[in-house]
Every structure is written in C-alpha cells, then in structure tokens.
C-alpha cells in the first residue's frame, strides 16, 4: 500500500477498498476553470484543441516525474459559481446551463478524463445546491468539489469581501450526499475535493467522518511563490490530515512577481510531504 498521501490506507484497513476506487492507485491531474469563461482558469482560457494539447503535455510531465503511479486526467469545472450580483433570490451564485455541463462531460469522455463539478455556494448552502448536480453525478466519471472560499453564510457578506468557511458538518453533508448516490446507483467511489488555503476555511477537521464510498482530497489551492505555497500546504494540509491531499498550480499568478515561478512536477514531489495525489492547474 502506497503512502504518498495522508492516511491512504486507513479506510482499506477498516472497511476494504471498494472496486473502482481511483485513489491511492492513481495520481489525478486536472485542468480547472469553465469552458465558457476565459478568466476562470486554463480550462476555458485557450481554444479547446490548444488547451488539450497543453494538458497532454502536462500529463506526460507528471508521468515522467513519477512513473510508479498512472495518471488519471480530469477536467475540474466550476459549475455553481459565486457571483458579485445577488440574483433574484439574493444568494450570489449561478449554476451553469445543462448544455455547458453536458458539453464539459463530453469533452472529458472524448479525452479519457474524469470530471469534477465544483460548487461555490455564495450565500446559499450545500443542502440547497448539491441536489441540482445529482443527475450528472450518477455518471461514474463525474466527481465533485466544494469551495469554502465562497461559502459566505457565516460571514453574512457577498462573495469576494471575505474568505468563507465550511465546518466538518458541511464536509460530512457532502460526503453523505455522494455516498448515497454511489450506493443507489451501484457506482465506484466518488472523489470529493475540498479547497483550502487558510486556517479558517475548514473548522473542526477532526470531526470529518470518512466513508469508503467517497475519497476526500484536502486541496491546497492558494497561489503565490513556492515558499508560501509549501508553507500553506504544511500548515493546513499536512498538519491537519483528513485522507488524501491535493496541490494547485497557477499559470498566471504563481510566477508573479519575478523571479517567482510555477513549481514543476519534480519540485512538487520532492518538496511536499506527503506527495499529493491530486494536482490541479488553473
């Protein structure tokens, strides 16, 4: 059993590895954003074929950096997005159209990828948002991400004014929601990514209850120079372990200002402990 990520075999020892589980036997490498929005990340910033060619090159870099783990490519799509405008119900979030979600999933299927549908709830909450994605989550290649940065209910302000937060009970709600879908539809385990780059974004992490039907990735998604990113990973991911770990790389923001640079796969694997099993590019 590999130990590239925190507590990678804890559930295996307790309940047995479920068939079709992606982790820890693969490293997921994802391109993040929205296919309709250039400003949200690499997924929509460049023309489709140019983006996919870049993505294949990145996958090869990771495979070369660690030949022992096969790469599972993923498209991580921001699907329910925090907004600056309140909207009709005052909840400051907007869901992608069915056609956008369907097209993103088709891109993934055409390129041997899995898909993450990412949720930014604004002044809403997971209980009112996640059920909207259930039709797509019944597909075995579709997984989910939740982003505390834009969960503003406890802050009482619109997204972007402060950094939001989730408690363990919110993460547990998402885990239980996905676990039910897995059982009802006889699916392989789902992967749930939870974004984090500050102490306050996740509270009471020790109360997160793991379930073998859902593989939880605590994902360090802050941007900046390599030293800052490594310190954040150590403080909020390594020192507060949940299950698996993730790390984000920013094409636009990490290299600023010079001489800062975006870390290479070899740097990430050499300098982070545990070695993350989920890698995301924005």
C-alpha positions in Angstrom: 0.0 0.0 0.0 1.4 3.3 -1.1 1.8 6.1 1.5 2.1 9.0 -0.9 -0.9 10.7 0.8 -2.1 11.0 4.3 -3.9 8.0 5.8 -4.0 6.5 2.4 -4.8 3.0 3.7 -6.9 3.9 6.7 -10.2 3.0 5.1 -8.8 0.0 3.4 -7.8 -1.4 6.8 -11.1 -0.6 8.3 -13.6 -1.5 5.6 -11.8 -2.8 2.5 -11.0 -0.9 -0.7 -14.1 -0.6 -2.9 -13.9 -1.7 -6.6 -13.1 1.1 -9.0 -11.5 3.5 -6.4 -9.2 5.9 -8.1 -7.0 6.7 -5.1 -4.4 5.9 -4.0 -3.6 3.8 -7.1 -3.5 6.9 -9.4 -2.5 10.5 -9.4 -5.3 12.8 -10.6 -4.0 15.7 -12.8 -6.7 18.3 -13.5 -7.2 21.4 -15.6 -9.5 23.8 -13.8 -11.9 26.5 -15.0 -15.0 26.7 -17.1 -15.2 26.0 -20.8 -17.3 29.2 -21.3 -15.1 31.6 -19.3 -11.5 32.7 -20.2 -11.0 34.3 -16.8 -11.7 31.3 -14.6 -8.8 29.1 -15.5 -6.9 27.2 -18.1 -9.9 25.0 -19.0 -11.5 27.9 -20.9 -8.7 30.3 -21.4 -7.3 28.9 -24.6 -9.0 27.3 -27.7 -10.1 23.8 -27.0 -7.5 21.9 -29.0 -4.7 24.2 -27.9 -5.7 23.6 -24.2 -6.0 19.8 -24.7 -2.5 19.7 -26.3 -1.1 21.6 -23.3 -3.0 19.2 -21.0 -1.5 16.1 -22.6 2.0 17.6 -22.2 1.4 18.3 -18.5 0.1 14.7 -18.0 3.3 13.4 -19.6 5.4 15.6 -17.3 3.7 14.1 -14.2 4.0 10.6 -15.5 7.7 11.1 -16.2 8.2 12.6 -12.7 6.7 9.6 -11.1 6.4 6.5 -13.4 5.2 4.4 -10.5 1.7 5.9 -10.4 -0.6 6.1 -13.5 -2.1 9.5 -14.3 -5.8 9.9 -14.2 -6.6 13.1 -16.2 -9.5 15.3 -15.1 -11.4 18.4 -16.1 -12.4 20.4 -13.0 -15.3 22.6 -14.0 -16.6 25.4 -11.8 -20.3 24.6 -12.2 -22.1 26.6 -9.5 -20.2 29.9 -9.4 -20.2 32.6 -6.8 -21.3 36.0 -8.2 -20.9 39.6 -7.4 -24.6 40.2 -8.1 -27.2 38.9 -5.7 -29.5 37.4 -8.3 -33.3 37.0 -7.9 -33.1 35.1 -4.6 -30.2 37.1 -3.1 -27.9 34.1 -2.9 -25.0 35.4 -5.0 -24.4 32.2 -7.1 -25.3 31.0 -10.6 -25.4 27.5 -12.0 -24.1 26.6 -15.5 -26.6 25.7 -18.1 -27.3 22.0 -18.8 -25.7 22.3 -22.2 -22.5 23.6 -20.7 -22.3 20.8 -18.1 -23.1 18.2 -20.8 -20.5 19.6 -23.2 -17.8 19.6 -20.5 -18.6 15.9 -19.7 -18.4 15.1 -23.4 -15.0 16.8 -23.6 -13.9 14.6 -20.8 -15.2 11.4 -22.3 -13.6 12.1 -25.6 -10.2 12.5 -23.9 -10.3 9.7 -21.3 -10.8 12.2 -18.4 -13.0 12.2 -15.4 -14.9 15.4 -14.4 -15.2 17.4 -11.2 -18.3 19.6 -10.8 -17.2 22.4 -8.5 -19.6 24.2 -6.2 -19.3 27.8 -4.8 -22.5 28.4 -2.8 -22.3 32.1 -2.1 -25.0 32.9 0.5 -26.7 29.6 -0.2 -25.6 26.3 1.3 -24.7 22.8 0.2 -28.1 21.4 1.2 -29.8 23.7 -1.4 -27.2 23.4 -4.1 -25.8 19.8 -4.3 -29.0 18.2 -5.3 -29.0 20.2 -8.5 -26.0 18.2 -9.7 -27.3 14.7 -8.8 -28.4 13.9 -12.4 -24.8 14.2 -13.6 -23.2 12.6 -10.5 -25.0 9.4 -11.4 -22.4 9.1 -14.2 -19.4 7.1 -12.9 -16.9 9.6 -14.4 -18.4 12.6 -12.6 -17.0 13.7 -9.2 -17.3 16.8 -7.1 -15.5 19.7 -5.5 -16.7 22.1 -2.8 -15.0 25.5 -2.2 -15.2 27.1 1.3 -13.7 30.3 0.0 -17.0 31.3 -1.4 -19.3 29.9 1.3 -20.4 33.1 2.8 -23.4 32.2 5.0 -21.5 32.5 8.3 -19.8 35.7 7.1 -23.0 37.5 6.0 -21.4 39.3 3.1 -21.3 38.8 -0.6 -18.5 36.6 -2.1 -15.2 38.3 -2.6 -15.5 40.5 0.5 -14.1 37.9 2.9 -12.8 34.3 2.7 -15.6 32.0 3.5 -15.7 28.8 5.6 -17.1 25.3 6.0 -17.3 23.3 9.1 -16.7 19.5 9.3 -20.5 19.1 9.3 -20.7 20.7 5.9 -18.0 18.4 4.5 -19.8 15.5 6.1 -23.0 16.6 4.4 -21.2 16.4 1.0 -19.7 13.0 1.8 -23.1 11.6 2.8 -24.7 13.1 -0.3 -22.2 11.4 -2.6 -22.2 8.2 -0.6 -25.9 7.8 -1.1 -25.6 8.4 -4.9 -22.8 5.7 -5.0 -25.0 3.2 -3.2 -28.2 3.9 -5.0 -26.6 3.7 -8.5 -24.0 1.0 -7.7 -21.1 3.2 -8.7 -17.4 3.1 -7.9 -16.3 5.6 -5.1 -16.6 9.3 -5.8 -13.7 11.7 -5.2 -14.6 14.9 -3.3 -12.1 17.7 -3.4 -12.3 20.4 -0.6 -10.4 23.6 -1.3 -8.3 25.1 1.5 -5.6 27.7 1.8 -6.3 29.3 5.3 -6.9 28.0 8.8 -10.4 29.3 8.9 -11.7 27.8 5.6 -12.2 24.4 7.4 -13.2 24.2 11.1 -13.2 21.1 13.3 -11.4 19.0 10.7 -11.1 16.1 13.2 -14.9 15.7 13.0 -14.9 14.8 9.3 -16.2 11.3 9.1 -14.7 9.2 6.2 -16.8 6.8 4.2 -15.3 4.2 1.8 -17.7 5.3 -0.9 -16.2 8.8 -1.0 -12.5 9.6 -1.3 -11.8 13.0 0.3 -9.0 15.3 -1.0 -8.0 18.3 1.1 -6.7 20.5 -1.7 -4.2 23.4 -1.0 -5.3 25.9 -3.7 -3.5 29.1 -2.7 -1.3 31.0 -5.1 2.0 32.7 -4.8 5.7 32.0 -4.6 6.8 28.4 -3.9 7.8 29.1 -0.3 4.4 30.5 0.6 2.6 27.6 -1.2 4.7 25.0 0.6 4.2 26.7 4.0 0.4 26.7 3.4 0.4 23.0 2.4 2.4 22.1 5.6 0.2 24.2 7.9 -3.3 23.4 6.6 -3.0 20.1 4.8 -0.1 18.1 6.3 -0.6 19.2 9.9 -4.4 18.8 9.7 -4.8 15.5 7.8 -8.1 14.1 6.6 -7.4 11.5 3.9 -5.7 12.4 0.6 -4.0 15.6 -0.4 -4.1 17.9 -3.3 -2.0 20.9 -4.6 -2.8 23.7 -7.0 -0.6 25.4 -9.6 -1.5 28.7 -11.2 -0.2 29.5 -14.7 -0.9 33.3 -14.3 -0.4 34.0 -10.6 2.4 31.7 -9.3 5.2 33.3 -11.4 4.4 36.8 -10.2 6.5 38.8 -9.5 9.8 37.7 -10.9 11.8 35.7 -10.0 9.0 33.5 -8.7 8.0 30.6 -10.8 5.3 27.9 -11.1 6.6 24.7 -9.4 7.4 21.8 -11.7 6.1 18.2 -11.1 9.6 17.2 -9.8 9.7 20.1 -7.4 6.2 19.3 -6.0 7.0 15.6 -5.5 10.4 16.4 -3.9 9.4 19.2 -1.6 5.9 18.2 -0.3 5.2 15.6 2.3 3.0 13.7 1.8 3.2 13.7 -2.0 -0.2 15.0 -3.3 -2.3 12.6 -5.3 -4.4 15.3 -6.8 -2.8 18.1 -8.9 -4.8 21.0 -10.3 -3.8 23.7 -12.8 -5.6 27.0 -13.1 
